[in-house]
Amino acid sequence: MTFETKRDVLNWYEAQPASLTAEFRSTIDWTSVRKYPFDKRFVPVLFYMRDVESLTDMYYRELKRTPTGRDPDIRKFMARWGEEEMVHGEILDRFLNELGYETSKTWHEGVRSSVSRFYKAHAYAITTLTNLIGTKFTATHMVFGAINEMTTGQAYRALMKKADHPILTKLLRAILREESLHTNFYASVARLELKRHPMSRKLARFVIDHFWEPVGGGALGRERSDYAIAQLFGDEEGRRSIDASVTQRLAGFPGFAGITTINETAEKCIRTGRLVDMNARYAAA
Protein backbone atom coordinates (compact mmCIF):
# COMPACT_ATOMS: atom_id res chain seq x y z
CA MET A 1 0.00 0.00 0.00
CA THR A 2 1.26 3.44 -0.95
CA PHE A 3 -0.09 6.56 0.74
CA GLU A 4 0.52 10.20 -0.08
CA THR A 5 -0.73 11.78 3.14
CA LYS A 6 -1.62 10.91 6.74
CA ARG A 7 -5.27 11.44 5.83
CA ASP A 8 -4.95 8.70 3.20
CA VAL A 9 -3.61 6.35 5.87
CA LEU A 10 -6.41 7.28 8.25
CA ASN A 11 -9.08 6.75 5.58
CA TRP A 12 -7.66 3.29 4.88
CA TYR A 13 -7.56 2.44 8.57
CA GLU A 14 -11.11 3.58 9.24
CA ALA A 15 -12.37 1.43 6.37
CA GLN A 16 -11.04 -1.72 8.08
CA PRO A 17 -13.50 -3.63 10.27
CA ALA A 18 -12.85 -4.40 13.92
CA SER A 19 -12.27 -8.06 14.77
CA LEU A 20 -13.13 -8.35 18.46
CA THR A 21 -16.77 -7.42 18.00
CA ALA A 22 -19.51 -8.42 20.41
CA GLU A 23 -20.63 -10.95 17.83
CA PHE A 24 -17.18 -12.53 17.69
CA ARG A 25 -16.88 -12.62 21.48
CA SER A 26 -20.22 -14.39 21.72
CA THR A 27 -18.72 -17.32 19.78
CA ILE A 28 -16.00 -17.99 22.36
CA ASP A 29 -16.58 -21.21 24.30
CA TRP A 30 -15.16 -20.01 27.60
CA THR A 31 -16.29 -23.16 29.39
CA SER A 32 -13.77 -25.16 27.34
CA VAL A 33 -10.68 -23.19 28.37
CA ARG A 34 -9.72 -25.59 31.18
CA LYS A 35 -10.31 -28.66 29.02
CA TYR A 36 -6.97 -28.13 27.31
CA PRO A 37 -3.50 -28.16 28.89
CA PHE A 38 -1.68 -24.87 29.31
CA ASP A 39 2.01 -24.54 30.12
CA LYS A 40 2.27 -22.52 33.35
CA ARG A 41 5.44 -20.77 32.23
CA PHE A 42 3.26 -18.71 29.86
CA VAL A 43 0.93 -17.47 32.61
CA PRO A 44 3.28 -14.59 33.60
CA VAL A 45 3.58 -13.79 29.88
CA LEU A 46 -0.20 -13.50 29.57
CA PHE A 47 -0.38 -11.24 32.63
CA TYR A 48 2.35 -9.06 31.14
CA MET A 49 0.55 -8.83 27.79
CA ARG A 50 -2.72 -8.00 29.53
CA ASP A 51 -1.08 -5.24 31.55
CA VAL A 52 0.72 -3.73 28.55
CA GLU A 53 -2.57 -3.55 26.66
CA SER A 54 -4.31 -1.96 29.66
CA LEU A 55 -1.72 0.84 29.85
CA THR A 56 -2.54 2.04 26.34
CA ASP A 57 -4.72 4.83 27.74
CA MET A 58 -1.73 6.09 29.74
CA TYR A 59 0.44 6.20 26.62
CA TYR A 60 -2.42 7.88 24.76
CA ARG A 61 -2.72 10.60 27.41
CA GLU A 62 1.02 11.21 27.24
CA LEU A 63 0.95 11.54 23.46
CA LYS A 64 -2.05 13.88 23.44
CA ARG A 65 0.09 16.45 25.21
CA THR A 66 2.52 16.60 22.27
CA PRO A 67 2.34 18.02 18.71
CA THR A 68 2.06 14.42 17.47
CA GLY A 69 -1.03 13.78 19.57
CA ARG A 70 -2.56 17.06 18.47
CA ASP A 71 -2.33 16.11 14.80
CA PRO A 72 -6.01 15.51 13.85
CA ASP A 73 -5.37 12.39 11.76
CA ILE A 74 -3.11 10.72 14.30
CA ARG A 75 -5.40 11.69 17.15
CA LYS A 76 -8.41 10.15 15.42
CA PHE A 77 -6.50 6.92 14.80
CA MET A 78 -5.36 6.77 18.41
CA ALA A 79 -8.89 7.12 19.76
CA ARG A 80 -9.89 3.84 18.08
CA TRP A 81 -6.46 2.28 18.72
CA GLY A 82 -6.82 2.95 22.43
CA GLU A 83 -10.28 1.40 22.60
CA GLU A 84 -9.21 -1.72 20.72
CA GLU A 85 -6.11 -2.24 22.87
CA MET A 86 -8.19 -1.99 26.03
CA VAL A 87 -10.49 -4.71 24.69
CA HIS A 88 -7.42 -6.87 24.04
CA GLY A 89 -6.50 -6.52 27.70
CA GLU A 90 -10.04 -7.43 28.81
CA ILE A 91 -10.04 -10.51 26.58
CA LEU A 92 -6.72 -11.72 27.98
CA ASP A 93 -7.95 -11.11 31.53
CA ARG A 94 -11.08 -13.15 30.85
CA PHE A 95 -8.96 -16.01 29.49
CA LEU A 96 -6.79 -15.95 32.62
CA ASN A 97 -9.88 -16.06 34.80
CA GLU A 98 -11.32 -19.00 32.89
CA LEU A 99 -7.94 -20.70 33.12
CA GLY A 100 -8.19 -20.51 36.90
CA TYR A 101 -6.26 -17.32 37.68
CA GLU A 102 -8.82 -15.14 39.40
CA THR A 103 -8.30 -11.39 39.09
CA SER A 104 -9.91 -8.42 40.79
CA LYS A 105 -12.64 -6.40 39.08
CA THR A 106 -10.38 -3.40 39.62
CA TRP A 107 -7.25 -4.99 38.15
CA HIS A 108 -6.89 -2.02 35.75
CA GLU A 109 -6.41 0.36 38.68
CA GLY A 110 -3.88 -2.01 40.20
CA VAL A 111 -1.82 -2.03 37.04
CA ARG A 112 -1.86 1.75 36.72
CA SER A 113 -0.96 2.29 40.37
CA SER A 114 2.02 -0.06 40.01
CA VAL A 115 3.68 2.27 37.49
CA SER A 116 6.60 3.91 39.28
CA ARG A 117 6.89 7.63 39.97
CA PHE A 118 10.24 7.55 38.18
CA TYR A 119 8.57 6.34 34.98
CA LYS A 120 5.87 9.01 35.24
CA ALA A 121 8.45 11.74 35.83
CA HIS A 122 10.54 10.44 32.93
CA ALA A 123 7.50 10.40 30.64
CA TYR A 124 6.63 13.97 31.65
CA ALA A 125 10.17 15.10 30.87
CA ILE A 126 10.07 13.44 27.44
CA THR A 127 6.73 15.08 26.70
CA THR A 128 8.17 18.49 27.60
CA LEU A 129 11.16 17.86 25.33
CA THR A 130 9.01 16.79 22.38
CA ASN A 131 6.92 19.95 22.72
CA LEU A 132 10.12 21.97 22.36
CA ILE A 133 11.17 20.02 19.27
CA GLY A 134 7.71 20.22 17.71
CA THR A 135 6.37 18.26 14.74
CA LYS A 136 9.83 17.00 13.74
CA PHE A 137 9.46 14.53 16.63
CA THR A 138 6.34 12.99 15.08
CA ALA A 139 8.44 10.62 12.97
CA THR A 140 10.14 9.35 16.14
CA HIS A 141 6.79 8.75 17.85
CA MET A 142 5.49 6.87 14.82
CA VAL A 143 8.63 4.72 14.49
CA PHE A 144 8.37 3.85 18.18
CA GLY A 145 4.74 2.89 17.67
CA ALA A 146 5.56 0.81 14.60
CA ILE A 147 8.32 -1.13 16.37
CA ASN A 148 6.16 -1.74 19.42
CA GLU A 149 3.26 -2.99 17.30
CA MET A 150 5.57 -5.20 15.22
CA THR A 151 7.13 -6.78 18.29
CA THR A 152 3.73 -7.20 19.95
CA GLY A 153 2.44 -8.99 16.86
CA GLN A 154 5.40 -11.35 16.85
CA ALA A 155 4.92 -11.98 20.57
CA TYR A 156 1.30 -12.99 20.04
CA ARG A 157 2.28 -15.26 17.16
CA ALA A 158 4.97 -16.91 19.25
CA LEU A 159 2.60 -17.42 22.20
CA MET A 160 -0.09 -18.83 19.93
CA LYS A 161 2.32 -21.42 18.55
CA LYS A 162 4.10 -22.33 21.79
CA ALA A 163 1.00 -22.51 24.01
CA ASP A 164 -1.01 -24.40 21.36
CA HIS A 165 -4.31 -23.83 23.16
CA PRO A 166 -7.31 -23.77 20.76
CA ILE A 167 -9.34 -21.15 22.63
CA LEU A 168 -6.35 -18.87 23.09
CA THR A 169 -5.41 -19.35 19.45
CA LYS A 170 -8.85 -18.17 18.34
CA LEU A 171 -8.57 -15.10 20.58
CA LEU A 172 -5.04 -14.24 19.50
CA ARG A 173 -5.84 -14.54 15.81
CA ALA A 174 -8.57 -11.93 16.23
CA ILE A 175 -6.28 -9.70 18.30
CA LEU A 176 -3.56 -10.07 15.66
CA ARG A 177 -5.87 -8.86 12.91
CA GLU A 178 -6.32 -5.59 14.79
CA GLU A 179 -2.65 -5.37 15.77
CA SER A 180 -1.71 -5.72 12.10
CA LEU A 181 -3.89 -2.71 11.25
CA HIS A 182 -2.23 -0.72 14.02
CA THR A 183 1.20 -1.71 12.72
CA ASN A 184 0.38 -0.62 9.19
CA PHE A 185 -0.92 2.75 10.35
CA TYR A 186 2.15 3.52 12.45
CA ALA A 187 4.56 2.24 9.80
CA SER A 188 2.88 4.11 6.95
CA VAL A 189 2.79 7.43 8.81
CA ALA A 190 6.36 6.89 10.01
CA ARG A 191 7.58 6.52 6.43
CA LEU A 192 5.75 9.67 5.36
CA GLU A 193 7.18 11.67 8.26
CA LEU A 194 10.71 10.33 7.78
CA LYS A 195 10.64 11.38 4.13
CA ARG A 196 9.61 14.94 4.96
CA HIS A 197 12.79 16.23 6.55
CA PRO A 198 16.39 15.01 7.07
CA MET A 199 16.27 16.22 10.67
CA SER A 200 13.32 13.94 11.40
CA ARG A 201 15.27 10.96 10.07
CA LYS A 202 18.40 11.78 12.08
CA LEU A 203 16.42 12.40 15.25
CA ALA A 204 14.35 9.21 14.95
CA ARG A 205 17.40 7.06 14.24
CA PHE A 206 19.32 8.56 17.17
CA VAL A 207 16.45 8.04 19.62
CA ILE A 208 15.78 4.44 18.52
CA ASP A 209 19.48 3.53 18.57
CA HIS A 210 19.99 4.92 22.07
CA PHE A 211 16.68 4.83 23.92
CA TRP A 212 14.35 2.16 22.53
CA GLU A 213 13.29 -0.59 24.91
CA PRO A 214 10.54 -3.23 24.66
CA VAL A 215 7.06 -1.88 25.22
CA GLY A 216 6.02 -2.09 28.87
CA GLY A 217 9.55 -2.53 30.19
CA GLY A 218 9.75 0.94 31.64
CA ALA A 219 6.21 1.04 33.05
CA LEU A 220 5.87 -2.54 34.31
CA GLY A 221 9.46 -3.40 35.13
CA ARG A 222 12.27 -4.87 33.08
CA GLU A 223 12.19 -8.14 34.99
CA ARG A 224 8.71 -8.93 33.69
CA SER A 225 9.60 -7.71 30.22
CA ASP A 226 12.80 -9.77 30.06
CA TYR A 227 11.00 -12.89 31.26
CA ALA A 228 8.32 -12.60 28.56
CA ILE A 229 10.89 -12.01 25.82
CA ALA A 230 13.02 -14.95 26.96
CA GLN A 231 10.01 -17.29 26.95
CA LEU A 232 8.74 -16.19 23.55
CA PHE A 233 11.92 -15.44 21.60
CA GLY A 234 14.67 -17.31 23.45
CA ASP A 235 15.19 -19.93 20.73
CA GLU A 236 16.52 -19.67 17.19
CA GLU A 237 13.04 -19.47 15.69
CA GLY A 238 12.22 -16.57 18.00
CA ARG A 239 15.39 -14.72 17.12
CA ARG A 240 14.71 -15.20 13.41
CA SER A 241 11.17 -13.83 13.76
CA ILE A 242 12.45 -10.67 15.45
CA ASP A 243 15.09 -10.17 12.78
CA ALA A 244 12.86 -10.93 9.78
CA SER A 245 9.60 -9.32 10.92
CA VAL A 246 10.89 -6.36 12.91
CA THR A 247 14.52 -5.49 12.21
CA GLN A 248 14.50 -6.13 8.47
CA ARG A 249 11.16 -4.37 8.06
CA LEU A 250 12.44 -1.39 10.04
CA ALA A 251 15.60 -1.31 7.91
CA GLY A 252 13.38 -0.38 4.96
CA PHE A 253 12.29 2.87 6.64
CA PRO A 254 14.06 6.04 5.41
CA GLY A 255 17.17 6.55 7.53
CA PHE A 256 17.14 3.10 9.16
CA ALA A 257 19.39 1.03 6.91
CA GLY A 258 21.65 -1.27 8.90
CA ILE A 259 19.66 -0.96 12.14
CA THR A 260 20.74 -3.54 14.76
CA THR A 261 19.22 -2.11 17.94
CA ILE A 262 16.14 -4.36 18.08
CA ASN A 263 18.09 -7.60 17.71
CA GLU A 264 20.74 -6.51 20.21
CA THR A 265 18.18 -5.39 22.79
CA ALA A 266 16.18 -8.60 22.39
CA GLU A 267 19.33 -10.66 22.94
CA LYS A 268 20.12 -8.82 26.16
CA CYS A 269 16.56 -9.36 27.38
CA ILE A 270 16.74 -13.07 26.56
CA ARG A 271 19.97 -13.52 28.52
CA THR A 272 18.60 -11.70 31.55
CA GLY A 273 15.11 -13.17 31.32
CA ARG A 274 16.37 -16.74 31.43
CA LEU A 275 17.50 -16.11 35.00
CA VAL A 276 14.09 -14.87 36.15
CA ASP A 277 11.59 -17.17 37.87
CA MET A 278 8.12 -15.64 37.62
CA ASN A 279 5.95 -18.70 38.14
CA ALA A 280 5.87 -18.48 41.94
CA ARG A 281 4.16 -15.08 41.68
CA TYR A 282 1.08 -16.44 39.93
CA ALA A 283 -1.11 -19.09 41.55
CA ALA A 284 -4.29 -20.51 40.13
CA ALA A 285 -7.47 -20.14 42.15
C-alpha positions in Angstrom: 0.0 0.0 0.0 1.3 3.4 -0.9 -0.1 6.6 0.7 0.5 10.2 -0.1 -0.7 11.8 3.1 -1.6 10.9 6.7 -5.3 11.4 5.8 -5.0 8.7 3.2 -3.6 6.3 5.9 -6.4 7.3 8.3 -9.1 6.8 5.6 -7.7 3.3 4.9 -7.6 2.4 8.6 -11.1 3.6 9.2 -12.4 1.4 6.4 -11.0 -1.7 8.1 -13.5 -3.6 10.3 -12.8 -4.4 13.9 -12.3 -8.1 14.8 -13.1 -8.3 18.5 -16.8 -7.4 18.0 -19.5 -8.4 20.4 -20.6 -11.0 17.8 -17.2 -12.5 17.7 -16.9 -12.6 21.5 -20.2 -14.4 21.7 -18.7 -17.3 19.8 -16.0 -18.0 22.4 -16.6 -21.2 24.3 -15.2 -20.0 27.6 -16.3 -23.2 29.4 -13.8 -25.2 27.3 -10.7 -23.2 28.4 -9.7 -25.6 31.2 -10.3 -28.7 29.0 -7.0 -28.1 27.3 -3.5 -28.2 28.9 -1.7 -24.9 29.3 2.0 -24.5 30.1 2.3 -22.5 33.4 5.4 -20.8 32.2 3.3 -18.7 29.9 0.9 -17.5 32.6 3.3 -14.6 33.6 3.6 -13.8 29.9 -0.2 -13.5 29.6 -0.4 -11.2 32.6 2.3 -9.1 31.1 0.5 -8.8 27.8 -2.7 -8.0 29.5 -1.1 -5.2 31.6 0.7 -3.7 28.5 -2.6 -3.6 26.7 -4.3 -2.0 29.7 -1.7 0.8 29.8 -2.5 2.0 26.3 -4.7 4.8 27.7 -1.7 6.1 29.7 0.4 6.2 26.6 -2.4 7.9 24.8 -2.7 10.6 27.4 1.0 11.2 27.2 1.0 11.5 23.5 -2.1 13.9 23.4 0.1 16.5 25.2 2.5 16.6 22.3 2.3 18.0 18.7 2.1 14.4 17.5 -1.0 13.8 19.6 -2.6 17.1 18.5 -2.3 16.1 14.8 -6.0 15.5 13.9 -5.4 12.4 11.8 -3.1 10.7 14.3 -5.4 11.7 17.1 -8.4 10.1 15.4 -6.5 6.9 14.8 -5.4 6.8 18.4 -8.9 7.1 19.8 -9.9 3.8 18.1 -6.5 2.3 18.7 -6.8 3.0 22.4 -10.3 1.4 22.6 -9.2 -1.7 20.7 -6.1 -2.2 22.9 -8.2 -2.0 26.0 -10.5 -4.7 24.7 -7.4 -6.9 24.0 -6.5 -6.5 27.7 -10.0 -7.4 28.8 -10.0 -10.5 26.6 -6.7 -11.7 28.0 -7.9 -11.1 31.5 -11.1 -13.2 30.8 -9.0 -16.0 29.5 -6.8 -15.9 32.6 -9.9 -16.1 34.8 -11.3 -19.0 32.9 -7.9 -20.7 33.1 -8.2 -20.5 36.9 -6.3 -17.3 37.7 -8.8 -15.1 39.4 -8.3 -11.4 39.1 -9.9 -8.4 40.8 -12.6 -6.4 39.1 -10.4 -3.4 39.6 -7.2 -5.0 38.2 -6.9 -2.0 35.8 -6.4 0.4 38.7 -3.9 -2.0 40.2 -1.8 -2.0 37.0 -1.9 1.8 36.7 -1.0 2.3 40.4 2.0 -0.1 40.0 3.7 2.3 37.5 6.6 3.9 39.3 6.9 7.6 40.0 10.2 7.5 38.2 8.6 6.3 35.0 5.9 9.0 35.2 8.5 11.7 35.8 10.5 10.4 32.9 7.5 10.4 30.6 6.6 14.0 31.6 10.2 15.1 30.9 10.1 13.4 27.4 6.7 15.1 26.7 8.2 18.5 27.6 11.2 17.9 25.3 9.0 16.8 22.4 6.9 20.0 22.7 10.1 22.0 22.4 11.2 20.0 19.3 7.7 20.2 17.7 6.4 18.3 14.7 9.8 17.0 13.7 9.5 14.5 16.6 6.3 13.0 15.1 8.4 10.6 13.0 10.1 9.4 16.1 6.8 8.8 17.8 5.5 6.9 14.8 8.6 4.7 14.5 8.4 3.9 18.2 4.7 2.9 17.7 5.6 0.8 14.6 8.3 -1.1 16.4 6.2 -1.7 19.4 3.3 -3.0 17.3 5.6 -5.2 15.2 7.1 -6.8 18.3 3.7 -7.2 19.9 2.4 -9.0 16.9 5.4 -11.3 16.8 4.9 -12.0 20.6 1.3 -13.0 20.0 2.3 -15.3 17.2 5.0 -16.9 19.3 2.6 -17.4 22.2 -0.1 -18.8 19.9 2.3 -21.4 18.6 4.1 -22.3 21.8 1.0 -22.5 24.0 -1.0 -24.4 21.4 -4.3 -23.8 23.2 -7.3 -23.8 20.8 -9.3 -21.1 22.6 -6.3 -18.9 23.1 -5.4 -19.3 19.4 -8.8 -18.2 18.3 -8.6 -15.1 20.6 -5.0 -14.2 19.5 -5.8 -14.5 15.8 -8.6 -11.9 16.2 -6.3 -9.7 18.3 -3.6 -10.1 15.7 -5.9 -8.9 12.9 -6.3 -5.6 14.8 -2.7 -5.4 15.8 -1.7 -5.7 12.1 -3.9 -2.7 11.2 -2.2 -0.7 14.0 1.2 -1.7 12.7 0.4 -0.6 9.2 -0.9 2.8 10.4 2.2 3.5 12.4 4.6 2.2 9.8 2.9 4.1 6.9 2.8 7.4 8.8 6.4 6.9 10.0 7.6 6.5 6.4 5.8 9.7 5.4 7.2 11.7 8.3 10.7 10.3 7.8 10.6 11.4 4.1 9.6 14.9 5.0 12.8 16.2 6.5 16.4 15.0 7.1 16.3 16.2 10.7 13.3 13.9 11.4 15.3 11.0 10.1 18.4 11.8 12.1 16.4 12.4 15.2 14.3 9.2 14.9 17.4 7.1 14.2 19.3 8.6 17.2 16.4 8.0 19.6 15.8 4.4 18.5 19.5 3.5 18.6 20.0 4.9 22.1 16.7 4.8 23.9 14.4 2.2 22.5 13.3 -0.6 24.9 10.5 -3.2 24.7 7.1 -1.9 25.2 6.0 -2.1 28.9 9.5 -2.5 30.2 9.7 0.9 31.6 6.2 1.0 33.0 5.9 -2.5 34.3 9.5 -3.4 35.1 12.3 -4.9 33.1 12.2 -8.1 35.0 8.7 -8.9 33.7 9.6 -7.7 30.2 12.8 -9.8 30.1 11.0 -12.9 31.3 8.3 -12.6 28.6 10.9 -12.0 25.8 13.0 -15.0 27.0 10.0 -17.3 26.9 8.7 -16.2 23.5 11.9 -15.4 21.6 14.7 -17.3 23.4 15.2 -19.9 20.7 16.5 -19.7 17.2 13.0 -19.5 15.7 12.2 -16.6 18.0 15.4 -14.7 17.1 14.7 -15.2 13.4 11.2 -13.8 13.8 12.5 -10.7 15.5 15.1 -10.2 12.8 12.9 -10.9 9.8 9.6 -9.3 10.9 10.9 -6.4 12.9 14.5 -5.5 12.2 14.5 -6.1 8.5 11.2 -4.4 8.1 12.4 -1.4 10.0 15.6 -1.3 7.9 13.4 -0.4 5.0 12.3 2.9 6.6 14.1 6.0 5.4 17.2 6.6 7.5 17.1 3.1 9.2 19.4 1.0 6.9 21.6 -1.3 8.9 19.7 -1.0 12.1 20.7 -3.5 14.8 19.2 -2.1 17.9 16.1 -4.4 18.1 18.1 -7.6 17.7 20.7 -6.5 20.2 18.2 -5.4 22.8 16.2 -8.6 22.4 19.3 -10.7 22.9 20.1 -8.8 26.2 16.6 -9.4 27.4 16.7 -13.1 26.6 20.0 -13.5 28.5 18.6 -11.7 31.5 15.1 -13.2 31.3 16.4 -16.7 31.4 17.5 -16.1 35.0 14.1 -14.9 36.2 11.6 -17.2 37.9 8.1 -15.6 37.6 5.9 -18.7 38.1 5.9 -18.5 41.9 4.2 -15.1 41.7 1.1 -16.4 39.9 -1.1 -19.1 41.5 -4.3 -20.5 40.1 -7.5 -20.1 42.1 
